[in-house]
Amino acid sequence: MQQIINFVIRHKNFLLFLFLLMLSLAFTIQSHSYHQSRFFNSANWITGNIYEAKQNITAYFDLSEENEQLIDENQRLRKLLFNKSNSDTISLDSTQLLYTVTTARVIKNSYSESR
């Protein structure tokens, strides 16, 4: 508590200046429609950019969930494609094996490096 009081005493002129500046800006914005519209447009632009950055970060980190869903869907579709039996062809082997599709994760993919 003592440190806060010492800080206020040491910087009283600067804090008074900031207080008076904020007060004068508030009165100016409140009394003139031009300044009010400029202030709100600027505030909306700043908050819009902040929300857009937050959304981009959230969307980037949610990509792993979307990738998992796409992997599951691709696995299901490939299984249907590989195990599709054509009715217009005659099967030569009555014990036709069904293909199994498994997912894999690429750990390192490089064309230029060799082991």
C-alpha positions as CSV (number, residue, x, y, z in Angstrom):
1,M,0.0,0.0,0.0
2,Q,2.8,2.3,0.8
3,Q,4.4,1.7,-2.6
4,I,1.1,2.7,-4.3
5,I,1.0,6.0,-2.3
6,N,4.6,6.7,-3.0
7,F,4.0,6.1,-6.8
8,V,1.0,8.5,-6.8
9,I,3.0,11.2,-4.9
10,R,6.0,10.9,-7.2
11,H,3.9,11.0,-10.4
12,K,1.1,13.4,-9.3
13,N,1.7,15.9,-12.0
14,F,1.7,13.3,-14.8
15,L,-1.4,11.6,-13.3
16,L,-3.2,14.9,-13.1
17,F,-2.3,15.7,-16.7
18,L,-3.7,12.3,-17.8
19,F,-6.9,12.8,-15.8
20,L,-7.5,16.3,-17.3
21,L,-6.7,15.0,-20.8
22,M,-9.2,12.2,-20.5
23,L,-11.8,14.6,-19.1
24,S,-11.3,17.1,-22.0
25,L,-11.5,14.3,-24.6
26,A,-14.7,13.0,-23.1
27,F,-16.3,16.5,-23.1
28,T,-15.1,17.1,-26.7
29,I,-16.4,13.7,-27.9
30,Q,-19.7,14.2,-26.1
31,S,-20.4,17.7,-27.4
32,H,-19.4,17.4,-31.1
33,S,-21.1,14.9,-33.4
34,Y,-18.1,14.8,-35.8
35,H,-15.7,13.9,-33.0
36,Q,-18.2,11.4,-31.6
37,S,-18.5,9.6,-35.0
38,R,-14.8,9.6,-35.5
39,F,-14.2,8.2,-32.1
40,F,-16.8,5.4,-32.4
41,N,-15.6,4.5,-35.9
42,S,-12.0,4.2,-34.7
43,A,-13.1,2.2,-31.7
44,N,-15.2,-0.1,-33.9
45,W,-12.2,-0.5,-36.2
46,I,-9.8,-1.4,-33.4
47,T,-12.2,-3.9,-31.7
48,G,-13.0,-5.4,-35.1
49,N,-9.3,-6.1,-35.8
50,I,-8.9,-7.5,-32.3
51,Y,-11.9,-9.8,-32.7
52,E,-10.7,-10.8,-36.2
53,A,-7.3,-11.8,-34.9
54,K,-8.9,-13.7,-32.1
55,Q,-11.1,-15.6,-34.5
56,N,-8.2,-16.4,-36.8
57,I,-6.2,-17.8,-33.9
58,T,-9.2,-19.8,-32.7
59,A,-9.9,-21.1,-36.2
60,Y,-6.2,-22.1,-36.6
61,F,-6.2,-24.2,-33.4
62,D,-9.6,-25.8,-34.3
63,L,-8.1,-27.1,-37.5
64,S,-6.9,-30.3,-35.8
65,E,-10.5,-31.2,-34.9
66,E,-11.6,-30.5,-38.5
67,N,-8.7,-32.6,-39.8
68,E,-9.7,-35.5,-37.6
69,Q,-13.3,-35.3,-39.0
70,L,-11.9,-35.2,-42.6
71,I,-9.7,-38.2,-41.9
72,D,-12.6,-40.2,-40.6
73,E,-14.8,-39.2,-43.6
74,N,-12.0,-40.0,-46.1
75,Q,-11.5,-43.4,-44.5
76,R,-15.2,-44.2,-44.7
77,L,-15.4,-43.0,-48.3
78,R,-12.3,-45.0,-49.4
79,K,-13.6,-48.1,-47.7
80,L,-16.9,-47.7,-49.7
81,L,-15.0,-47.1,-52.9
82,F,-12.6,-50.1,-52.5
83,N,-15.3,-52.5,-51.4
84,K,-17.8,-51.5,-54.1
85,S,-18.9,-54.5,-56.1
86,N,-19.8,-53.8,-59.7
87,S,-23.0,-55.5,-60.8
88,D,-22.0,-55.5,-64.5
89,T,-18.9,-57.6,-64.0
90,I,-18.7,-61.3,-63.1
91,S,-16.7,-62.1,-60.1
92,L,-14.1,-64.8,-60.8
93,D,-13.3,-65.4,-57.2
94,S,-16.2,-66.2,-54.9
95,T,-14.1,-65.4,-51.9
96,Q,-13.5,-61.8,-52.8
97,L,-11.5,-60.1,-50.0
98,L,-12.8,-56.9,-48.7
99,Y,-10.2,-54.1,-48.4
100,T,-9.6,-52.5,-45.1
101,V,-8.6,-48.9,-45.0
102,T,-6.6,-47.6,-42.1
103,T,-5.5,-44.0,-41.4
104,A,-1.9,-43.0,-41.0
105,R,-0.1,-39.8,-39.8
106,V,2.9,-38.5,-41.8
107,I,5.7,-37.8,-39.4
108,K,8.2,-36.4,-41.8
109,N,7.7,-35.7,-45.5
110,S,10.7,-34.7,-47.6
111,Y,11.6,-35.2,-51.3
112,S,15.0,-33.7,-51.2
113,E,16.5,-35.5,-48.2
114,S,17.5,-39.1,-48.3
115,R,18.2,-41.3,-45.3
